[in-house]
Amino acid sequence: MFLSRTFLSLCACAMLIAPSAGLAQMVEATPVPLPPPPDFSSMNFLVGKWSCSTMSSRRPGPYTSTSTYSMDPSGWWLNQTTVTDAMSWFPHATTVYDKTTYYATSKRWVDVTYGDLGAYGLTTSPGWVGNAMVWHDANFAPGPDIVAQTDTTNTKVSDTKVTSASSFTEAGGRKVTVTTTCNKS
């Protein structure tokens, strides 16, 4: 009795192992080729330091910020660091970081944002159409204060001037416009 149970157990194990061994032979050993880094030629003009002024229609005046762009040494990211000065209605300087890359599989630019006070974001764009690049906020969710927003349109006026325009709708129905003008230093 003991031998027959052992024999049956060994046969069952052999049947379980046999298909696995066959599958192991089917695994491809060829290394996956590394894709080339994104072509940043349309974005190279951004590299450097920019002084920006942003005006929100719900604020008494513009606020200023400085953005510095640099290429990541890996060649895969365009890095941006933006320092926003304190202002009367928000007396705290803040720093926000953006990392932009091109995702070839979906044929879109991707911008990942993170920063002080829990700032975060993920925006995507199909790229430049003429001198405009439209960014869509992939993670926007309506909240108690802001119920809707538009995409953000960046316009390249020249290699040393860029403008940006967007708007959002408050819970009470008021539409607030936000415009930014940046000049390269």
N, C-alpha and C positions, 0 to 999 in steps of 0.2 A: 504494500500500500504506500509506504513512504517513497519508494523509488518511482512509482507511477505519478505521484503528485509532483515530485521534483522534476521528472521528465516533462510533464505537462507545463510546469512553470517555465522551464528552460525553453520549450517550444514557443510559448506565448511571448517570452522576452525576445526571442530571435525574430519573431514576426514583427514586433514593434520596432526593433532596431533595423531590420532590413530595409524598410521604406526610407528611414532617415538617412541611411548610408547612400541610398540611391539619389536622394535629394541633394545631399552634400556635393555629389559629383556634378550637379547641374548649376551650382553657384558660379557666377562669372568672376574671374579673377582679374580682369582687365581694369586698371585704375581709371577712375572717372577723370576726364580732363578738366583742368581748371579753366573756367570761362575768363575772357579778358575783362579788365576793369572797365567801368563805364566811360563813355566819351563825354568828357566835361567841356568840350570846346565851346558849347553855347553858354556855358556858365563861367568861363574863365574871367570875364570882365568883372565879376563880383569880388575876386580875390583882392584883399586890401581892407582899408578902414573906411567906414561910411558914417556920416553924421545924419541923423534922421529927426524929423519933426512929425508928430502924429496928432491929428485933430479928431476928436470924437464930438458929434453934435450934442451930446448931453453934458459936456464939460465946458467950463468958462474959457479955456484956452488950450493951446497945444502943449504936449509934453515932449521932451527930447530923449534921445537914446543914441548910443554908439554901437554899431555892429562891425565886427571884425571877421572876415572870411579868410580861410586858409584851406589848402588841400591836405587831407590826411596823408601821412607818409605811405600808407598802403595803396593809395590810388583809387580806393573804393568809395570815399566819402568827401564831400565838401562840408567843412566844419564852419559853423557860425556861432559866435558868442556875442550876445546883445546885452549891454548894460543900460538900464533905464534909470534916469535920475529921479530922485524924490520930487514930488510935486505937492501943491497945497492940499489936494484932495486925497493923496496917497503919499504920506511923508516917509517913504521907504524906498531906497535904491534896490533894484532887483537885477538878477542876472539869469538869462535864459540861454540855453544851448540848443542848437539845431544841427542835425546831421542829415545831409541830403545825399541820395544815391539814385541810380537808375536801375530798375528791376526789369531786365530784358524779357523775362518770361511773360510778364503782363504788359510790357511796353509802356511803363509809366515811371515817372519820377516819384520818389517817396521821401518825405521829410519827417523825421522823428524829432520831437521837441520835448525837453525836460528842463526844469529849472527851480528857482527859489519858490518857496511857499507851495510846493506840490504841483507846480505847472507841468503839464504834459499835453501831448497832442500827436496826432498822426494825420498828415495830409498827403494827398496824391495829386499828380498832374500828368496829363498826356504830353506836356512839353510846350515849347514855344510855338505859337502860331503867329507869324509875323513878329511884332515886337511885344506881344502879350503872352503871359503864362497864367493860366487859371488853376488855382489850388482848391481842392475839395477836402473839407474836414471829415475824415473817415470815422471819427469817434464822437461827433456831436450828438448829444441827447438833450432834448428839451428839459428845462428845469423850472423851478418856481419863479425865477427872474427873467430868463431869456427863453423864449419859446421857439424861435426860428432864427436862422442865419443864412446869409448868402455865401457863395464861394468868394474867394479873395482873388482879385485880378491884379497881378503885378505887370507894370508896363515899363519896358526899357525905353527911356527917352533918349539916352545916349550911353556911352560907356562909363559916364561919370554921374548919371542921374537916373533914378528909378522911382516910380510912384506906385502906390498900392491903394486899392479901394475895396471896401466890403461894407456890409450892413448887418444889423441884427434887429429882431423885433422883441420888445419887452412884453411881459405878461399883460400889461395894460393896453397893448396894441401900438404903442409908439415905436416907429422905425428910427433907429439910430444909425447914422452913417459914420464910417471911420475912414479917414484918408491919411496917407503917409507919403512924405517926400524925403528921399535920401539922396545925399550928394557925397561923392567919393572925395575923401581928404587927400 
